[in-house]
Amino acid sequence: MLPVTLFGWKADVLSAGDTSDWSDWNELVEQAPISDVYYRPGYVRAYEAAGHGRAMGLILTSSHVRVLVPLLLRPLSDLPFAQGETGFDAATPYGYGGLLPLFEIVRPTESDVHSLFDALQQWCRDAGIVSCLIRLHPLMDQDRKLSLALWHAEANLLHYRGPTVAVHLARWDRAGQRIAGLRRDRRVALNRARRCLRVSWSGSDIPLAEALALFREIYEQRMAELNASSYYYFPAEYYVTLAEGLGNNLAVALAWLDRKLVGASLFLADRQFAHYHLSGSNEEGRELGAATLLINAGAEWARERGCRFLHLGGGNYYLDSLFDYKRSFGGVVYRYHTLDVIADELRYRNLVERRMNFESLPQVRQDFFPQYRA
């Protein structure tokens, strides 16, 4: 797509389905001052394969600021209460991405932020996008950089979603070969797991495709036990695309009781950050501390790669038992925010109202954003 100029900003669009664009996109992430796997086309393309929308990368450039925004475009007509509706909504993929600065600059001024989002809103309008969700990266301090400038901007709404935890990998207990600062109950669980279980890794111990198939089986069993939303199930194409697109930035750790698989975790990594992405275990695995063993193994894997942090994420809701579990690894608590960019206020409100009046509301797929998809 040809670049366009908006309020002094140039907008370029890269397609994850185009070989040349894919290469350019990856190169931009590689050369960014701080990069992460969430910004790479291979990650975004996996969510396209999962049916979450069309994968693209938006680049907005001014005289001294340049940012990359990975997006998934979804037709509004896919909504059961908006059939025949034209246009789209957009969102960054599941996880923690947001806006990736491509230049090494100081903190953007309030004027920079305002003009950036004016340009983003106008690009959305020109592309027929009603609203856009940007999931911000808590470890990159994006919410603080944006908060003051967006405080009074009605069309750009910054929302605090909850706490999230990251382990600083420089803090490592060499004698115990474990994350430093583990809470006592977590140390007990790790010791028990080490007595009973062993860990194998994709690549070195088992082919990646086979490891992903094993992971998917135990992960989906756990999601079924938890009665999880369909949003948390991923088709085979998702895992294939993730493996092809990320290569050695993706790893699967498997926990075994003798020859029986009892737990599995997916880890993602880039230069500085590693992420505990998806995980599942059966009843035996939970009793024996498989998840604790896998997270500690993932921290060691990330540390050996040179990563500074292992990001564990948050909970299912504010300060729940899952968050408390992640907090027990002794990491630092960060704040996770999302940014709603509403480009067409009238259509957005109309769609919200139509959704609320939809007779089959319980059957609406839960995609979390916008409000009419929540």
Backbone hydrogen bonds, N-H to C=O, Kabsch-Sander energy under -0.5 kcal/mol:
donor,donor_aa,acceptor,acceptor_aa,energy
4,V,11,A,-1.9
6,L,9,W,-3.9
9,W,6,L,-2.6
10,K,61,T,-3.0
11,A,4,V,-3.5
12,D,10,K,-0.5
12,D,59,I,-2.5
14,L,57,G,-2.9
16,A,55,A,-1.4
18,D,15,S,-1.4
19,T,17,G,-0.5
22,W,18,D,-3.0
23,S,19,T,-1.9
24,D,20,S,-2.3
25,W,21,D,-3.0
26,N,22,W,-2.5
27,E,23,S,-2.0
28,L,24,D,-2.1
29,V,25,W,-2.0
30,E,26,N,-2.5
31,Q,27,E,-2.0
32,A,28,L,-0.7
32,A,29,V,-0.7
39,Y,36,D,-1.5
40,R,37,V,-1.5
43,Y,40,R,-0.8
44,V,40,R,-1.8
45,R,41,P,-2.9
46,A,42,G,-1.0
47,Y,43,Y,-0.9
47,Y,44,V,-0.6
48,E,44,V,-1.3
49,A,45,R,-2.3
50,A,46,A,-1.2
51,G,48,E,-1.7
52,H,47,Y,-2.8
54,R,73,L,-2.7
56,M,71,L,-2.3
57,G,14,L,-2.8
58,L,69,V,-2.5
59,I,12,D,-3.1
59,I,57,G,-0.5
60,L,58,L,-0.5
60,L,67,V,-2.2
61,T,10,K,-2.3
62,S,65,V,-3.3
67,V,60,L,-2.4
68,L,100,L,-2.1
69,V,58,L,-2.9
71,L,56,M,-3.1
72,L,91,A,-2.2
73,L,54,R,-2.2
74,R,89,D,-2.8
76,L,87,G,-2.3
78,D,75,P,-1.5
79,L,76,L,-2.0
82,A,79,L,-1.8
85,E,82,A,-2.3
88,F,128,G,-2.5
89,D,74,R,-2.1
90,A,131,S,-2.2
91,A,72,L,-1.4
92,T,133,L,-1.9
97,G,135,R,-0.7
100,L,68,L,-2.8
100,L,98,G,-0.5
102,L,66,R,-3.3
103,F,66,R,-0.7
105,I,103,F,-1.1
113,V,109,T,-2.2
114,H,110,E,-2.4
115,S,111,S,-2.5
116,L,112,D,-2.4
117,F,113,V,-2.3
118,D,114,H,-2.0
119,A,115,S,-2.1
120,L,116,L,-2.2
121,Q,117,F,-2.4
122,Q,118,D,-2.3
123,W,119,A,-2.5
124,C,120,L,-2.3
125,R,121,Q,-2.4
126,D,122,Q,-2.6
127,A,123,W,-1.9
128,G,125,R,-1.3
129,I,124,C,-3.2
130,V,88,F,-3.1
130,V,128,G,-0.6
132,C,341,V,-2.2
133,L,90,A,-2.3
134,I,339,L,-2.6
135,R,133,L,-0.6
136,L,134,I,-0.7
136,L,337,H,-1.9
140,M,137,H,-1.3
141,D,138,P,-1.0
142,Q,137,H,-1.2
145,K,141,D,-1.3
146,L,142,Q,-1.3
147,S,143,D,-2.4
148,L,144,R,-0.6
150,L,146,L,-2.0
151,W,147,S,-0.9
151,W,148,L,-0.5
153,A,150,L,-1.3
154,E,152,H,-0.9
156,N,153,A,-1.0
157,L,155,A,-0.6
157,L,340,D,-2.3
158,L,156,N,-0.6
159,H,157,L,-0.5
159,H,338,T,-3.1
161,R,159,H,-0.6
161,R,336,Y,-3.2
162,G,336,Y,-1.2
164,T,334,Y,-2.2
165,V,313,G,-2.1
166,A,332,V,-2.1
167,V,310,L,-3.0
169,L,167,V,-0.7
169,L,308,R,-2.4
170,A,308,R,-0.5
171,R,168,H,-1.4
172,W,170,A,-1.1
173,D,178,R,-2.7
174,R,172,W,-1.2
177,Q,173,D,-1.1
178,R,173,D,-1.7
180,A,171,R,-1.6
182,L,179,I,-0.9
183,R,328,S,-2.9
186,R,183,R,-0.7
187,R,183,R,-2.2
188,V,184,R,-2.3
189,A,185,D,-2.0
190,L,186,R,-2.3
191,N,187,R,-2.4
192,R,188,V,-2.3
193,A,189,A,-2.5
194,R,190,L,-2.4
195,R,191,N,-1.4
196,C,192,R,-1.2
197,L,193,A,-3.3
198,R,256,W,-1.7
200,S,254,L,-2.3
202,S,252,V,-2.3
203,G,206,I,-3.0
204,S,202,S,-1.5
205,D,201,W,-2.1
206,I,201,W,-1.3
211,A,207,P,-2.5
212,L,208,L,-2.7
213,A,209,A,-1.8
214,L,210,E,-2.1
215,F,211,A,-2.6
216,R,212,L,-2.8
217,E,213,A,-1.8
218,I,214,L,-1.9
219,Y,215,F,-2.8
220,E,216,R,-2.6
221,Q,217,E,-1.6
222,R,218,I,-1.8
223,M,219,Y,-2.3
224,A,220,E,-2.2
225,E,221,Q,-1.9
226,L,222,R,-1.9
227,N,224,A,-1.0
228,A,223,M,-2.6
232,Y,229,S,-1.8
233,Y,230,S,-1.7
238,Y,235,P,-1.1
239,Y,235,P,-1.0
240,V,236,A,-2.2
241,T,237,E,-2.6
242,L,238,Y,-2.5
243,A,239,Y,-2.3
244,E,240,V,-2.4
245,G,241,T,-2.5
246,L,242,L,-2.2
247,G,243,A,-1.8
249,N,246,L,-2.1
250,L,247,G,-1.5
251,A,267,F,-2.3
253,A,265,S,-2.6
254,L,200,S,-2.8
255,A,263,G,-3.1
256,W,198,R,-2.8
257,L,260,K,-3.1
258,D,256,W,-0.7
260,K,257,L,-2.3
261,L,259,R,-0.5
262,V,255,A,-2.7
263,G,255,A,-1.3
264,A,280,G,-2.6
265,S,253,A,-2.4
266,L,278,L,-3.0
267,F,251,A,-2.9
268,L,275,H,-2.3
269,A,249,N,-2.0
270,D,273,F,-2.2
274,A,309,F,-2.0
275,H,268,L,-3.1
276,Y,311,H,-2.7
277,H,266,L,-2.2
277,H,275,H,-1.0
278,L,266,L,-0.8
280,G,264,A,-2.4
282,N,262,V,-1.9
286,R,282,N,-2.4
287,E,283,E,-2.2
288,L,284,E,-1.8
289,G,285,G,-0.6
289,G,286,R,-0.7
290,A,285,G,-3.0
293,L,289,G,-2.1
294,L,290,A,-2.5
295,I,291,A,-2.6
296,N,292,T,-2.2
297,A,293,L,-2.2
298,G,294,L,-2.7
299,A,295,I,-2.3
300,E,296,N,-1.9
301,W,297,A,-2.5
302,A,298,G,-2.6
303,R,299,A,-2.5
304,E,300,E,-2.3
305,R,301,W,-1.2
306,G,302,A,-0.5
306,G,303,R,-1.2
307,C,302,A,-2.3
308,R,272,Q,-2.3
309,F,272,Q,-1.8
310,L,167,V,-2.1
311,H,274,A,-3.5
311,H,309,F,-0.5
312,L,165,V,-2.5
312,L,310,L,-0.6
313,G,165,V,-1.2
320,D,317,Y,-1.4
324,D,320,D,-2.2
325,Y,321,S,-2.3
326,K,322,L,-2.2
327,R,323,F,-2.7
328,S,324,D,-1.3
328,S,325,Y,-0.5
329,F,326,K,-1.5
330,G,327,R,-1.9
332,V,166,A,-2.8
334,Y,164,T,-3.7
336,Y,162,G,-2.8
337,H,335,R,-0.5
338,T,159,H,-2.2
339,L,134,I,-2.5
340,D,157,L,-2.8
341,V,132,C,-3.1
341,V,339,L,-0.6
342,I,155,A,-2.9
342,I,340,D,-0.7
343,A,130,V,-1.9
343,A,341,V,-0.7
344,D,130,V,-1.8
348,Y,344,D,-2.4
349,R,345,E,-2.5
350,N,346,L,-2.0
351,L,347,R,-2.4
352,V,348,Y,-2.2
353,E,349,R,-2.3
354,R,350,N,-2.3
355,R,351,L,-2.3
356,M,352,V,-2.2
357,N,353,E,-1.5
358,F,355,R,-1.4
361,L,358,F,-1.1
363,Q,360,S,-2.0
364,V,361,L,-1.9
367,D,365,R,-1.0
367,D,373,R,-1.5
368,F,373,R,-0.7
369,F,367,D,-0.6
373,R,370,P,-2.4
374,A,370,P,-0.8
374,A,371,Q,-1.0
